[in-house]
């Protein structure tokens, strides 16, 4: 075998650090942007908020000091020469124009001189509420730690989905407590008596039974409902009511009373506690669309346009160093560090402004593409639209459009929608017209909503009705759309 050298030429595409930073910022929704900016300011002291204001004379002086007619793009490779012509003047001004033709919406009303604060609801979280009830049991230190471990293992829906053996292992490794499974089970039983009713259940069946056990003594329907959930749970979930009626020897009215008892129970006992503390409790729109006498107006949430600038302190330090006569190695290292921080702050401000411009461009294009919907609110007017359609009109990459569409919301007079809501594939009609699958889903949902629950429409019948309206659609496609709409099969939609 012989070894040899060869020369190969390859073309590689690599993203610069600035491009990567922009891509990451595009994915951040408005609700989390303030936190992301705060993190950046903590890491880079050369970046600061411009809310507090600053000396106008100093600003103008610094503009002159750093103004350069030969502005260059820099790569952060650590060399000193690349920082010779940094231009930070545009980041010092108080009155930078916002990019794009879209207005920024200010959600803080009242006196502009007053300090703007966002109201925050303070509520006891779900796990805090359980911990408060735990404090009423007067447990010893060992049992208290076991109980806290159990409560910490309960998910946000109120279920204990971890195995007892796993909780035992957690206690051994993290708390150095050797607890038996029987000991843990006894504590679980105590927590299951906490409020809200049904808490700390291992599955839906146990959750519903825990709630019914507390209602014992309220009549025969409650007792029969317990029997149904204990002995006929699978039949009940599949709505095989005839078998339940035969087993309990009850008529339709008796079955209705039992069903009424069960449907009043809460399948997610933790879901309604401490809602304000959960991430999805509030939807902060990224965009607002208004219909001004037939003219659509797009505004960007003002939180997307923070007032950021280069730190005055860092600019002062840079000026002092550059004015100094003695340029030793330590001073040069200090100047390099300061300019690197200023450069990083400049890149971040650029990325925020570019994010702002990209958001407006993408949403503006979606608004024009789905203009009829934003004027009427009628889902059947939605046009087929995929990421590629918007990417071509904005001259952006499909991945960039995807990042904008994810986790973003737009508020309209008809409600607040995820941007992903407006994207859908196409389906042809008998006339050859391309229609949005969103339109077909809306019609399908309306059909199911208007059907007789005593004789719900099968997938075959729904397919026939859609075909009668001119939609070329197969039964398997109807079944797929029905599942995407979280509509159960006809048998499970049947009511007595």
ZAMARGU-4260 file (C-alpha; in steps of 0.2 Angstrom, whole numbers, plus 5000, padded with zeros to 4 digits):
<rodrens>
0) 5000/5000/5000 | 5007/5017/4995 | 5003/5034/5003 | 5002/5049/4993 | 4996/5067/4994
5) 4982/5075/4983 | 4975/5092/4982 | 4956/5093/4982 | 4944/5108/4980 | 4928/5108/4989
10) 4914/5121/4991 | 4907/5122/5008 | 4893/5134/5015 | 4896/5139/5033 | 4885/5151/5043
15) 4894/5165/5051 | 4892/5168/5070 | 4880/5183/5066 | 4869/5172/5055 | 4868/5159/5068
20) 4863/5172/5081 | 4849/5179/5070 | 4842/5161/5066 | 4841/5158/5085 | 4833/5175/5088
25) 4820/5172/5074 | 4814/5156/5084 | 4811/5166/5100 | 4793/5172/5102 | 4789/5189/5109
30) 4785/5182/5126 | 4803/5176/5128 | 4812/5190/5119 | 4814/5201/5135 | 4822/5186/5144
35) 4834/5183/5130 | 4839/5201/5129 | 4842/5201/5148 | 4853/5186/5146 | 4864/5195/5133
40) 4865/5211/5143 | 4871/5200/5158 | 4885/5192/5147 | 4890/5208/5138 | 4891/5224/5149
45) 4894/5234/5133 | 4876/5231/5129 | 4863/5241/5138 | 4845/5247/5137 | 4842/5265/5132
50) 4827/5267/5143 | 4836/5277/5156 | 4841/5290/5143 | 4859/5298/5142 | 4868/5315/5139
55) 4865/5322/5122 | 4881/5331/5122 | 4891/5316/5126 | 4881/5306/5112 | 4886/5319/5099
60) 4904/5319/5105 | 4905/5300/5104 | 4897/5300/5086 | 4911/5311/5080 | 4924/5301/5089
65) 4919/5285/5081 | 4912/5290/5065 | 4921/5282/5050 | 4918/5283/5032 | 4926/5267/5028
70) 4915/5255/5039 | 4920/5237/5037 | 4913/5220/5042 | 4923/5211/5055 | 4925/5193/5060
75) 4929/5189/5078 | 4946/5180/5076 | 4954/5189/5090 | 4966/5201/5079 | 4968/5218/5085
80) 4969/5227/5068 | 4951/5222/5064 | 4944/5235/5077 | 4953/5250/5070 | 4938/5257/5061
85) 4923/5252/5072 | 4908/5263/5069 | 4896/5264/5083 | 4888/5280/5080 | 4872/5273/5073
90) 4869/5263/5090 | 4871/5279/5100 | 4857/5289/5093 | 4841/5291/5102 | 4830/5292/5086
95) 4835/5277/5076 | 4822/5274/5062 | 4814/5257/5063 | 4817/5246/5048 | 4802/5241/5037
100) 4786/5250/5033 | 4776/5242/5048 | 4771/5251/5063 | 4776/5246/5081 | 4761/5243/5093
105) 4764/5250/5111 | 4754/5240/5123 | 4758/5251/5138 | 4745/5265/5138 | 4744/5281/5149
110) 4757/5294/5153 | 4772/5290/5142 | 4783/5298/5156 | 4777/5285/5169 | 4788/5269/5171
115) 4781/5255/5161 | 4778/5239/5170 | 4769/5223/5164 | 4756/5217/5177 | 4760/5200/5184
120) 4747/5189/5193 | 4753/5181/5208 | 4745/5164/5212 | 4750/5149/5221 | 4756/5136/5209
125) 4749/5118/5209 | 4764/5110/5218 | 4765/5124/5230 | 4747/5121/5235 | 4750/5102/5237
130) 4765/5107/5248 | 4754/5118/5259 | 4742/5104/5262 | 4757/5092/5266 | 4762/5104/5280
135) 4745/5101/5289 | 4749/5083/5291 | 4763/5086/5305 | 4775/5072/5298 | 4792/5068/5305
140) 4807/5074/5295 | 4810/5057/5286 | 4791/5055/5280 | 4791/5073/5275 | 4805/5071/5263
145) 4797/5055/5256 | 4781/5065/5253 | 4790/5079/5245 | 4798/5067/5233 | 4781/5060/5229
150) 4773/5078/5226 | 4788/5082/5215 | 4785/5067/5204 | 4767/5073/5201 | 4765/5080/5183
155) 4755/5096/5179 | 4740/5086/5175 | 4739/5080/5193 | 4745/5062/5189 | 4759/5052/5197
160) 4766/5043/5182 | 4782/5037/5190 | 4783/5020/5196 | 4785/5017/5215 | 4801/5008/5212
165) 4808/5024/5203 | 4803/5035/5217 | 4811/5023/5229 | 4827/5024/5219 | 4826/5043/5219
170) 4825/5044/5237 | 4840/5032/5239 | 4851/5042/5227 | 4846/5060/5231 | 4840/5060/5249
175) 4850/5045/5256 | 4833/5038/5262 | 4830/5019/5261 | 4811/5018/5260 | 4801/5003/5256
180) 4788/5003/5242 | 4775/4999/5255 | 4780/5015/5265 | 4779/5025/5249 | 4762/5018/5244
185) 4755/5023/5261 | 4761/5041/5258 | 4753/5041/5241 | 4737/5036/5248 | 4737/5051/5260
190) 4741/5063/5246 | 4727/5056/5236 | 4715/5063/5249 | 4722/5081/5245 | 4713/5094/5235
195) 4709/5094/5221 | 4700/5078/5221 | 4708/5064/5210 | 4726/5070/5213 | 4741/5058/5213
200) 4732/5045/5203 | 4742/5033/5192 | 4730/5033/5177 | 4713/5040/5172 | 4703/5026/5179
205) 4710/5028/5196 | 4708/5047/5195 | 4690/5046/5191 | 4687/5033/5205 | 4696/5044/5218
210) 4684/5058/5214 | 4668/5046/5215 | 4674/5039/5231 | 4672/5056/5239 | 4654/5057/5233
215) 4649/5041/5241 | 4632/5043/5250 | 4626/5055/5237 | 4614/5042/5229 | 4613/5026/5219
220) 4620/5033/5203 | 4636/5037/5211 | 4638/5019/5217 | 4633/5012/5200 | 4646/5024/5192
225) 4660/5017/5203 | 4654/4999/5198 | 4655/5004/5180 | 4673/5012/5181 | 4679/4997/5192
230) 4671/4983/5182 | 4667/4990/5165 | 4680/5004/5162 | 4685/4997/5144 | 4667/4995/5139
235) 4663/5013/5145 | 4678/5021/5136 | 4673/5012/5120 | 4654/5016/5122 | 4649/4998/5123
240) 4634/5003/5133 | 4623/4987/5129 | 4635/4976/5139 | 4635/4988/5154 | 4616/4989/5154
245) 4615/4970/5154 | 4628/4968/5167 | 4620/4981/5179 | 4602/4977/5173 | 4598/4995/5170
250) 4588/5004/5157 | 4593/5019/5146 | 4588/5032/5160 | 4598/5023/5173 | 4613/5023/5161
255) 4611/5041/5157 | 4611/5045/5176 | 4628/5035/5177 | 4635/5044/5162 | 4630/5061/5169
260) 4640/5057/5185 | 4655/5052/5176 | 4656/5066/5164 | 4655/5079/5178 | 4672/5072/5184
265) 4689/5081/5180 | 4701/5070/5170 | 4715/5082/5173 | 4713/5088/5192 | 4730/5098/5191
270) 4725/5107/5175 | 4715/5121/5183 | 4727/5125/5198 | 4739/5139/5196 | 4736/5142/5178
275) 4744/5159/5179 | 4761/5150/5183 | 4761/5140/5168 | 4770/5144/5152 | 4755/5143/5141
280) 4743/5153/5152 | 4745/5169/5142 | 4747/5171/5124 | 4756/5187/5119 | 4753/5191/5101
285) 4769/5194/5090 | 4758/5204/5077 | 4742/5213/5076 | 4731/5215/5061 | 4717/5228/5060
290) 4704/5230/5047 | 4703/5249/5044 | 4688/5251/5032 | 4694/5237/5021 | 4713/5241/5022
295) 4723/5229/5032 | 4735/5236/5044 | 4749/5226/5051 | 4758/5231/5067 | 4772/5222/5076
300) 4771/5220/5095 | 4783/5234/5102 | 4792/5221/5113 | 4800/5216/5097 | 4809/5233/5096
305) 4818/5235/5112 | 4829/5251/5114 | 4846/5245/5115 | 4863/5254/5113 | 4881/5253/5116
310) 4886/5256/5135 | 4892/5274/5138 | 4904/5268/5151 | 4913/5256/5138 | 4914/5270/5125
315) 4921/5282/5138 | 4934/5268/5143 | 4938/5266/5124 | 4941/5285/5122 | 4952/5286/5137
320) 4963/5272/5131 | 4964/5279/5114 | 4969/5296/5120 | 4983/5289/5131 | 5000/5292/5125
325) 5008/5276/5132 | 5002/5261/5123 | 5009/5246/5132 | 5004/5228/5130 | 4992/5228/5144
330) 4983/5243/5137 | 4982/5236/5120 | 4974/5220/5128 | 4962/5230/5137 | 4957/5240/5121
335) 4955/5224/5112 | 4944/5217/5125 | 4933/5233/5125 | 4931/5233/5106 | 4927/5215/5106
340) 4913/5218/5118 | 4907/5233/5108 | 4907/5223/5092 | 4897/5209/5100 | 4884/5222/5106
345) 4884/5229/5089 | 4881/5212/5081 | 4867/5209/5094 | 4858/5225/5090 | 4860/5222/5071
350) 4852/5204/5074 | 4837/5211/5084 | 4834/5224/5070 | 4835/5211/5057 | 4824/5200/5067
355) 4811/5214/5068 | 4812/5217/5049 | 4811/5198/5045 | 4796/5196/5056 | 4787/5210/5048
360) 4791/5205/5030 | 4785/5187/5033 | 4769/5192/5042 | 4765/5205/5029 | 4767/5193/5015
365) 4756/5180/5024 | 4743/5194/5027 | 4742/5198/5008 | 4742/5180/5003 | 4727/5176/5015
370) 4719/5194/5013 | 4701/5187/5011 | 4702/5178/5028 | 4709/5193/5037 | 4695/5203/5030
375) 4681/5191/5034 | 4687/5178/5047 | 4679/5164/5036 | 4691/5149/5036 | 4684/5143/5020
380) 4692/5157/5011 | 4710/5152/5016 | 4721/5148/5001 | 4732/5134/5000 | 4749/5140/5006
385) 4765/5131/5010 | 4782/5138/5017 | 4789/5139/4999 | 4775/5151/4994 | 4781/5164/5007
390) 4799/5160/5005 | 4798/5164/4986 | 4789/5181/4989 | 4800/5187/5003 | 4817/5180/4995
395) 4820/5171/5011 | 4826/5153/5014 | 4812/5141/5018 | 4820/5137/5035 | 4820/5156/5039
400) 4801/5157/5036 | 4799/5141/5046 | 4808/5149/5061 | 4796/5164/5060 | 4780/5153/5058
405) 4785/5142/5074 | 4779/5148/5091 | 4772/5165/5084 | 4754/5172/5086 | 4744/5185/5077
410) 4729/5194/5084 | 4715/5198/5073 | 4697/5205/5076 | 4692/5186/5074 | 4703/5179/5087
415) 4722/5175/5090 | 4730/5162/5078 | 4746/5153/5077 | 4755/5157/5061 | 4756/5139/5057
420) 4737/5139/5056 | 4738/5148/5039 | 4749/5135/5031 | 4740/5120/5022 | 4741/5109/5008
425) 4730/5110/4993 | 4715/5099/4987 | 4707/5099/4970 | 4688/5100/4966 | 4679/5093/4952
430) 4681/5109/4942 | 4700/5107/4944 | 4701/5122/4957 | 4714/5121/4970 | 4707/5123/4988
435) 4715/5123/5005 | 4714/5107/5015 | 4710/5120/5029 | 4693/5123/5020 | 4689/5105/5019
440) 4693/5102/5037 | 4681/5117/5042 | 4667/5109/5032 | 4671/5092/5039 | 4670/5099/5057
445) 4654/5108/5053 | 4646/5092/5047 | 4651/5083/5063 | 4644/5097/5073 | 4627/5097/5064
450) 4625/5078/5064 | 4613/5068/5075 | 4622/5061/5089 | 4610/5047/5090 | 4616/5042/5073
455) 4633/5050/5069 | 4640/5051/5052 | 4652/5037/5047 | 4668/5041/5038 | 4660/5033/5022
460) 4645/5045/5023 | 4656/5060/5027 | 4666/5056/5011 | 4650/5055/5001 | 4644/5072/5007
465) 4661/5080/5003 | 4661/5072/4986 | 4643/5078/4983 | 4650/5096/4986 | 4663/5094/4973
470) 4679/5089/4983 | 4689/5075/4976 | 4693/5066/4993 | 4696/5048/4998 | 4689/5040/5014
475) 4706/5037/5021 | 4709/5056/5019 | 4693/5060/5028 | 4699/5048/5042 | 4716/5057/5043
480) 4708/5075/5043 | 4695/5069/5057 | 4710/5062/5068 | 4719/5079/5065 | 4704/5088/5071
485) 4703/5076/5087 | 4686/5070/5082 | 4683/5052/5087 | 4675/5039/5076 | 4656/5038/5074
490) 4654/5025/5087 | 4662/5035/5100 | 4652/5051/5095 | 4635/5041/5098 | 4624/5048/5112
495) 4609/5040/5120
</rodrens>
